[in-house]
Amino acid sequence: MDFLQQAPPSVQDLLRAGEPFIPFSEYSVQDITHLSEDETTKWVEAKLRDGKPFVIRGFSRLKEWDRSVLNNERLGSLSSSAAIPVRNCHTGRDAKMRLQDLLSQTEYARTGNVREFLYAKDLQCPQEWIKALDAFLPSAMRHLGSLDLFRTLPKEIAPEVLMAYVGTRKSSSGFHRCFSGTVALNLLVESEGAGPGSICFGTDKHSQAVYDTYMERLGKSPHTDWTDVSTTQLKSANFPIYITHQQPGDLVIFPSATAHQIWNISPMVTKVVWNVMHSSSLVSFFDYIQPFYQRYCHADTGRVPLIPLHALIRGSLGTEDEALLLDVFLKLLDDEAIETDSVPPMKTVDTQGAVVECNFCGLTIWNRHLHCEQCGDFDLCLTCFISGRSCKHVADYTWAELIPRAYCMEVIQSTRNRLRGRLLSRIKNPKQKSLGALAAAAADARKQPMMERLCHLCRDSHPAWKGVACTQCSAFFCFRGLHRHFDVDLIPFLRNTDPWVCPKCSHFCNCRCCHFPLPYSSKDKPVRSRIKSIDPRGRIMGFTDNVFDQKRGKRASMATHSASLPPEVPSRVHKRARTQVSDEEAELPRQQEDYSTFPNRGMIQSQSTEDTIHTNARPYVMSSRSIGPKGQLRISDLVEEHSPAEAEPSFQAPFRHATPLLSLTPGDGASRRPTNEPSVPATTDEASISFLERKLEELRRYADELLDLSLVDSHAKVQEKISQLQGQIEERKRRKAEALFDSLDRDFPELATVAREEARRRGL
């Protein structure tokens, strides 16, 4: 980033360079001081709905601005004296530092020795500062003000979004969107030295899709990453980049879901930053942001799905906002409807004020969801369940709801009575299936006897509920292959009620067996880090998760279901050899049975000539000893207890070159090596600790590889051994520490007291 290496750029120079740089819309505080409260609210709302960033200058010139409170010295005295994490924006690392020590950097600013790149973010804003802000800010711009829907949430679950920021020269907040599509407000309180304190960059709401593509070309996520983008890089943007400087008393406002970047250019900058959940933010969240958060397991810290119901119950909203919230709430309620003749049993859960979150994607669950009876406290939102995600108990989910449907209808009727005909005219969407209907079909499919089908794309066998069959030729396509090769977005695809015609019948299939003149060319998908569940028990990835680096789906599906069924059932046969044969040549005898995963989306006909179906009474079981003839991966050698007489040759992983893994038992006191290797003498505790830590690292590597293979049972056993080994290491560290303290106490008693106190703080 050129900002970190060179002198800060000039806003005027960037604007003179022309596109894509254009100036912020600028207003003076005097433009709104003469307006009434309602007029100010309408003025702010008009700017927010316009979707372009703007700045209001001159708040520090108001008589209500209390300079005796809003200053660095007062902030330091009101804040805790404990050390806080301070980010070094140049190295990307955090250092522990007291806020008072960071603020004292201003003493050196006059001599030019101020440290650069330091940024203390998300500091708790003192109550005295909050009162000082409320004294001059209009209600429409305040935290929990007239436009902030966060005020409708109970205090105990509302997010804390009013923070103080302190940064030195060349500190920065990279391009990012604020959480949950909220409106961002940034007030510069104090800046050391003459001239502007910061440079602000922003985008508008009309450039969201283009901005997303631009950031993905840089290898970054447009929703979750904070990316420092240099002016050189910004010059290549094909969308407007708004730019302005910020001085003390300037309030910069970024509308819902717009991206922005801040560079601090004065020796010391102090700001107050807060977020507002405007009604436009609510629409952006459900339509645009929530699908991304769910797909990549990014937790929703704003508790947004809870807002519509709480806001309608509270009822203290303007007519337009209340009508909009009612429309949003009706859509949420309709989307969880099951829409079948036989509604599954529904358990009502009393949360006692607690918030229920999806244990896989982290989304706040507002009502209906799937609950794992085996885990007891593992919940899935409807989208994750439909997408194939779960804990290891794939078929042990039951329905649960937080709010009875009858009560929801009462809230709707009460709101309609208040609005008295001023309802929004609801646009009727084309007929599509609700998430509730899809989840009910998925739950039924998971409980059906196992039946596998051969995928036309990957030529691998999958459980029938992990794919869809063509309504014309009955060819089977797994969901993973459709997403990877044909850019199919799973949830909209399953919602569609029209009969599905496969790529082969449409003459654009790009598999290795079809040779159409115009095969489909899939889009380049950005490389992202592996999707991981918020809760580590979420071990089963979804159909379209990690499509470029996960292992063979066949092994994953077998390991998935072995967790819930008795282990004595024989393992499934190995997959047939891959050969270049036609679909007709690949046909094998199969049982005549109809099966449907999703109505009109996954119907599999008994007359199919496309693939091989395997049916077993209890099919999802695989012995942990038989992975395949080539790999010779015997997990039992790693994690099962053996007597010395039963010891077998050490295991060599086919996927990583490593030293043989030790068999560790809690009662050994030391590690036991295979019988064909010399023992390692444990001469000292220090040697034992180092030895065990090396073995712990080896075990963790194997655990990662097992999880990649979706061998969840074996992974769980290795994790147990890891826990046991960690306990042995901690015990040896305690013994070593006690021996050291006894020696210190004998020779240097005063040092022993200090050392014991530090060890106690560190948990030794």
Order of alpha helices (4+ residues) and beta strands (2+ residues): alpha-alpha-beta-beta-alpha-alpha-beta-alpha-beta-beta-alpha-alpha-beta-alpha-beta-beta-beta-beta-alpha-alpha-beta-beta-beta-beta-alpha-alpha-alpha-alpha-beta-beta-beta-alpha-beta-alpha-alpha-beta-beta-beta-beta-alpha-alpha-alpha-beta-beta-beta-alpha-alpha-alpha-alpha
